Amino acid sequence: MATAFEELEKRVEALERIVEDSHAEPPHLPENPDEWTREDVIAFLRSQGVQISEPTPEELRLAAEWDALSEEEKQAHRAYMDSLQLDPPLSQIIIQNRR
């Protein structure tokens, strides 16, 4: 019986920490989005309870590949992606996968 009580006590303490943290002032983001840094946005989202993991090595590798492309190559890729016609539309695919 003492084990159940101890477990409940730990859970209450964890909830109290969450509630206490939720009353903390979230980090301030500059009014101009052009001034936001990656760290600013991540700190703000985490303060709002969003769980954000660090990028995986694969994601870092892909990001480095993208960064290495010239602006012309990036623009050509964006234009190609914008021209794609999905049937059904992506929004419909997402809705179906949520069911």
Backbone as JSON Lines, residues from 0, in Angstrom:
{"i":0,"aa":"M","n":[0.82,-1.2,0.0],"ca":[0.0,0.0,0.0],"c":[0.86,1.26,0.0]}
{"i":1,"aa":"A","n":[1.99,1.21,0.72],"ca":[2.87,2.38,0.77],"c":[3.41,2.69,-0.62]}
{"i":2,"aa":"T","n":[3.63,1.68,-1.46],"ca":[4.16,1.89,-2.81],"c":[3.17,2.68,-3.66]}
{"i":3,"aa":"A","n":[1.9,2.38,-3.56],"ca":[0.89,3.11,-4.31],"c":[0.84,4.56,-3.85]}
{"i":4,"aa":"F","n":[0.95,4.78,-2.55],"ca":[0.95,6.14,-2.03],"c":[2.17,6.91,-2.52]}
{"i":5,"aa":"E","n":[3.34,6.27,-2.49],"ca":[4.56,6.92,-2.95],"c":[4.47,7.27,-4.43]}
{"i":6,"aa":"E","n":[3.89,6.37,-5.2],"ca":[3.72,6.62,-6.64],"c":[2.8,7.81,-6.87]}
{"i":7,"aa":"L","n":[1.7,7.87,-6.14],"ca":[0.78,9.0,-6.25],"c":[1.46,10.3,-5.83]}
{"i":8,"aa":"E","n":[2.26,10.24,-4.79],"ca":[2.97,11.43,-4.32],"c":[3.92,11.94,-5.41]}
{"i":9,"aa":"K","n":[4.64,11.05,-6.07],"ca":[5.55,11.44,-7.15],"c":[4.79,12.06,-8.31]}
{"i":10,"aa":"R","n":[3.64,11.48,-8.63],"ca":[2.84,12.0,-9.74],"c":[2.3,13.38,-9.42]}
{"i":11,"aa":"V","n":[1.87,13.59,-8.18],"ca":[1.38,14.91,-7.77],"c":[2.5,15.93,-7.84]}
{"i":12,"aa":"E","n":[3.69,15.57,-7.39],"ca":[4.82,16.48,-7.46],"c":[5.15,16.84,-8.9]}
{"i":13,"aa":"A","n":[5.1,15.87,-9.79],"ca":[5.37,16.14,-11.21],"c":[4.32,17.08,-11.79]}
{"i":14,"aa":"L","n":[3.06,16.86,-11.44],"ca":[1.99,17.75,-11.91],"c":[2.15,19.16,-11.35]}
{"i":15,"aa":"E","n":[2.54,19.26,-10.1],"ca":[2.76,20.58,-9.5],"c":[3.88,21.33,-10.23]}
{"i":16,"aa":"R","n":[4.94,20.62,-10.62],"ca":[6.02,21.26,-11.37],"c":[5.53,21.76,-12.73]}
{"i":17,"aa":"I","n":[4.68,20.95,-13.39],"ca":[4.13,21.36,-14.68],"c":[3.28,22.61,-14.53]}
{"i":18,"aa":"V","n":[2.42,22.63,-13.52],"ca":[1.56,23.79,-13.29],"c":[2.4,25.01,-12.96]}
{"i":19,"aa":"E","n":[3.42,24.84,-12.13],"ca":[4.3,25.95,-11.77],"c":[5.01,26.49,-13.0]}
{"i":20,"aa":"D","n":[5.5,25.6,-13.85],"ca":[6.19,26.03,-15.06],"c":[5.24,26.73,-16.03]}
{"i":21,"aa":"S","n":[3.97,26.33,-16.03],"ca":[3.02,26.93,-16.97],"c":[2.72,28.38,-16.62]}
{"i":22,"aa":"H","n":[2.99,28.78,-15.39],"ca":[2.75,30.17,-14.99],"c":[3.95,31.06,-15.28]}
{"i":23,"aa":"A","n":[5.05,30.46,-15.69],"ca":[6.24,31.24,-16.01],"c":[6.0,32.02,-17.3]}
{"i":24,"aa":"E","n":[6.62,33.18,-17.38],"ca":[6.5,34.02,-18.56],"c":[7.23,33.35,-19.73]}
{"i":25,"aa":"P","n":[6.55,33.14,-20.87],"ca":[7.23,32.51,-22.0],"c":[8.33,33.43,-22.53]}
{"i":26,"aa":"P","n":[9.34,32.84,-23.15],"ca":[10.39,33.67,-23.74],"c":[9.8,34.65,-24.74]}
{"i":27,"aa":"H","n":[10.38,35.82,-24.81],"ca":[9.89,36.88,-25.7],"c":[10.43,36.68,-27.11]}
{"i":28,"aa":"L","n":[9.55,36.75,-28.09],"ca":[9.97,36.74,-29.48],"c":[9.91,38.17,-30.0]}
{"i":29,"aa":"P","n":[10.92,38.59,-30.78],"ca":[10.86,39.93,-31.36],"c":[9.59,40.09,-32.2]}
{"i":30,"aa":"E","n":[9.07,41.31,-32.26],"ca":[7.84,41.54,-33.01],"c":[8.01,41.25,-34.49]}
{"i":31,"aa":"N","n":[9.19,41.54,-35.03],"ca":[9.45,41.32,-36.44],"c":[9.92,39.88,-36.64]}
{"i":32,"aa":"P","n":[9.14,39.04,-37.34],"ca":[9.54,37.64,-37.55],"c":[10.91,37.49,-38.22]}
{"i":33,"aa":"D","n":[11.34,38.49,-38.97],"ca":[12.65,38.4,-39.62],"c":[13.78,38.39,-38.59]}
{"i":34,"aa":"E","n":[13.49,38.81,-37.37],"ca":[14.5,38.86,-36.31],"c":[14.51,37.6,-35.45]}
{"i":35,"aa":"W","n":[13.56,36.7,-35.68],"ca":[13.5,35.48,-34.88],"c":[14.68,34.57,-35.24]}
{"i":36,"aa":"T","n":[15.26,33.99,-34.23],"ca":[16.28,32.99,-34.47],"c":[15.66,31.61,-34.23]}
{"i":37,"aa":"R","n":[16.32,30.6,-34.71],"ca":[15.85,29.22,-34.51],"c":[15.71,28.95,-33.01]}
{"i":38,"aa":"E","n":[16.7,29.4,-32.24],"ca":[16.69,29.16,-30.79],"c":[15.53,29.88,-30.12]}
{"i":39,"aa":"D","n":[15.2,31.1,-30.59],"ca":[14.07,31.85,-30.04],"c":[12.77,31.07,-30.22]}
{"i":40,"aa":"V","n":[12.57,30.59,-31.43],"ca":[11.31,29.89,-31.76],"c":[11.22,28.58,-30.98]}
{"i":41,"aa":"I","n":[12.31,27.83,-30.91],"ca":[12.3,26.56,-30.18],"c":[12.03,26.8,-28.7]}
{"i":42,"aa":"A","n":[12.68,27.8,-28.11],"ca":[12.45,28.11,-26.69],"c":[10.99,28.49,-26.45]}
{"i":43,"aa":"F","n":[10.42,29.28,-27.35],"ca":[9.03,29.69,-27.2],"c":[8.1,28.49,-27.3]}
{"i":44,"aa":"L","n":[8.3,27.64,-28.31],"ca":[7.44,26.47,-28.49],"c":[7.55,25.52,-27.29]}
{"i":45,"aa":"R","n":[8.76,25.31,-26.82],"ca":[8.93,24.44,-25.65],"c":[8.24,25.02,-24.43]}
{"i":46,"aa":"S","n":[8.26,26.36,-24.29],"ca":[7.58,26.99,-23.15],"c":[6.07,26.81,-23.23]}
{"i":47,"aa":"Q","n":[5.57,26.54,-24.43],"ca":[4.15,26.31,-24.62],"c":[3.77,24.83,-24.56]}
{"i":48,"aa":"G","n":[4.76,23.98,-24.24],"ca":[4.5,22.56,-24.06],"c":[4.71,21.71,-25.3]}
{"i":49,"aa":"V","n":[5.2,22.31,-26.38],"ca":[5.46,21.55,-27.6],"c":[6.77,20.78,-27.42]}
{"i":50,"aa":"Q","n":[6.72,19.49,-27.67],"ca":[7.93,18.67,-27.54],"c":[8.69,18.71,-28.85]}
{"i":51,"aa":"I","n":[9.92,19.2,-28.79],"ca":[10.75,19.34,-29.97],"c":[12.05,18.59,-29.73]}
{"i":52,"aa":"S","n":[12.35,17.66,-30.62],"ca":[13.59,16.91,-30.48],"c":[14.69,17.58,-31.31]}
{"i":53,"aa":"E","n":[15.91,17.19,-31.02],"ca":[17.03,17.67,-31.82],"c":[17.01,16.96,-33.17]}
{"i":54,"aa":"P","n":[17.53,17.61,-34.22],"ca":[17.53,16.96,-35.53],"c":[18.41,15.71,-35.54]}
{"i":55,"aa":"T","n":[17.98,14.73,-36.3],"ca":[18.74,13.5,-36.43],"c":[19.94,13.75,-37.35]}
{"i":56,"aa":"P","n":[20.93,12.87,-37.33],"ca":[22.06,13.02,-38.27],"c":[21.6,13.06,-39.73]}
{"i":57,"aa":"E","n":[20.6,12.26,-40.06],"ca":[20.07,12.25,-41.43],"c":[19.46,13.6,-41.78]}
{"i":58,"aa":"E","n":[18.69,14.18,-40.85],"ca":[18.08,15.49,-41.1],"c":[19.16,16.57,-41.25]}
{"i":59,"aa":"L","n":[20.2,16.49,-40.44],"ca":[21.3,17.45,-40.54],"c":[22.0,17.31,-41.89]}
{"i":60,"aa":"R","n":[22.19,16.07,-42.35],"ca":[22.84,15.84,-43.64],"c":[22.01,16.42,-44.78]}
{"i":61,"aa":"L","n":[20.7,16.17,-44.75],"ca":[19.82,16.69,-45.79],"c":[19.77,18.21,-45.77]}
{"i":62,"aa":"A","n":[19.76,18.8,-44.59],"ca":[19.75,20.26,-44.48],"c":[21.04,20.84,-45.06]}
{"i":63,"aa":"A","n":[22.17,20.19,-44.81],"ca":[23.45,20.66,-45.34],"c":[23.45,20.57,-46.87]}
{"i":64,"aa":"E","n":[22.86,19.5,-47.41],"ca":[22.76,19.37,-48.86],"c":[21.93,20.51,-49.44]}
{"i":65,"aa":"W","n":[20.81,20.82,-48.8],"ca":[19.95,21.91,-49.27],"c":[20.7,23.24,-49.2]}
{"i":66,"aa":"D","n":[21.38,23.49,-48.08],"ca":[22.11,24.73,-47.91],"c":[23.22,24.89,-48.96]}
{"i":67,"aa":"A","n":[23.77,23.76,-49.43],"ca":[24.86,23.8,-50.41],"c":[24.36,24.13,-51.82]}
{"i":68,"aa":"L","n":[23.06,24.0,-52.07],"ca":[22.51,24.3,-53.4],"c":[22.57,25.8,-53.67]}
{"i":69,"aa":"S","n":[22.71,26.15,-54.93],"ca":[22.66,27.56,-55.31],"c":[21.22,28.05,-55.21]}
{"i":70,"aa":"E","n":[21.04,29.36,-55.18],"ca":[19.69,29.91,-55.11],"c":[18.87,29.51,-56.33]}
{"i":71,"aa":"E","n":[19.52,29.42,-57.5],"ca":[18.81,29.01,-58.71],"c":[18.3,27.57,-58.59]}
{"i":72,"aa":"E","n":[19.13,26.68,-58.05],"ca":[18.72,25.28,-57.87],"c":[17.58,25.18,-56.85]}
{"i":73,"aa":"K","n":[17.67,25.96,-55.78],"ca":[16.6,25.95,-54.78],"c":[15.29,26.45,-55.39]}
{"i":74,"aa":"Q","n":[15.37,27.53,-56.17],"ca":[14.17,28.1,-56.78],"c":[13.56,27.12,-57.79]}
{"i":75,"aa":"A","n":[14.41,26.43,-58.56],"ca":[13.91,25.44,-59.51],"c":[13.21,24.3,-58.79]}
{"i":76,"aa":"H","n":[13.77,23.88,-57.66],"ca":[13.14,22.8,-56.89],"c":[11.8,23.27,-56.32]}
{"i":77,"aa":"R","n":[11.77,24.49,-55.78],"ca":[10.5,25.02,-55.25],"c":[9.44,25.12,-56.34]}
{"i":78,"aa":"A","n":[9.85,25.6,-57.53],"ca":[8.9,25.72,-58.64],"c":[8.36,24.34,-59.03]}
{"i":79,"aa":"Y","n":[9.25,23.35,-59.07],"ca":[8.81,21.99,-59.39],"c":[7.81,21.48,-58.35]}
{"i":80,"aa":"M","n":[8.13,21.65,-57.07],"ca":[7.24,21.17,-56.01],"c":[5.9,21.9,-56.05]}
{"i":81,"aa":"D","n":[5.92,23.2,-56.36],"ca":[4.67,23.96,-56.45],"c":[3.81,23.5,-57.62]}
{"i":82,"aa":"S","n":[4.44,22.95,-58.66],"ca":[3.69,22.55,-59.85],"c":[3.05,21.16,-59.71]}
{"i":83,"aa":"L","n":[3.42,20.41,-58.7],"ca":[2.87,19.06,-58.54],"c":[1.37,19.1,-58.29]}
{"i":84,"aa":"Q","n":[0.66,18.19,-58.93],"ca":[-0.78,18.07,-58.74],"c":[-1.05,16.71,-58.1]}
{"i":85,"aa":"L","n":[-1.43,16.71,-56.85],"ca":[-1.72,15.45,-56.16],"c":[-3.2,15.12,-56.31]}
{"i":86,"aa":"D","n":[-3.47,13.84,-56.54],"ca":[-4.85,13.39,-56.63],"c":[-4.99,12.14,-55.78]}
{"i":87,"aa":"P","n":[-5.6,12.19,-54.65],"ca":[-6.32,13.31,-54.04],"c":[-5.36,14.37,-53.48]}
{"i":88,"aa":"P","n":[-5.88,15.55,-53.19],"ca":[-5.04,16.62,-52.63],"c":[-4.41,16.18,-51.31]}
{"i":89,"aa":"L","n":[-3.27,16.79,-50.99],"ca":[-2.55,16.45,-49.77],"c":[-3.43,16.6,-48.53]}
{"i":90,"aa":"S","n":[-4.24,17.63,-48.5],"ca":[-5.12,17.83,-47.34],"c":[-6.05,16.63,-47.14]}
{"i":91,"aa":"Q","n":[-6.54,16.08,-48.24],"ca":[-7.44,14.92,-48.16],"c":[-6.67,13.69,-47.68]}
{"i":92,"aa":"I","n":[-5.43,13.52,-48.14],"ca":[-4.59,12.4,-47.69],"c":[-4.37,12.48,-46.18]}
{"i":93,"aa":"I","n":[-4.07,13.67,-45.69],"ca":[-3.84,13.85,-44.26],"c":[-5.1,13.52,-43.47]}
{"i":94,"aa":"I","n":[-6.24,14.0,-43.93],"ca":[-7.5,13.73,-43.23],"c":[-7.77,12.22,-43.2]}
{"i":95,"aa":"Q","n":[-7.55,11.53,-44.3],"ca":[-7.78,10.09,-44.35],"c":[-6.84,9.34,-43.41]}
{"i":96,"aa":"N","n":[-5.59,9.78,-43.33],"ca":[-4.62,9.1,-42.47],"c":[-4.89,9.35,-41.0]}
{"i":97,"aa":"R","n":[-5.62,10.37,-40.65],"ca":[-5.94,10.65,-39.25],"c":[-7.08,9.8,-38.76]}
{"i":98,"aa":"R","n":[-7.8,9.16,-39.65],"ca":[-8.95,8.34,-39.25],"c":[-8.53,6.98,-38.81]}
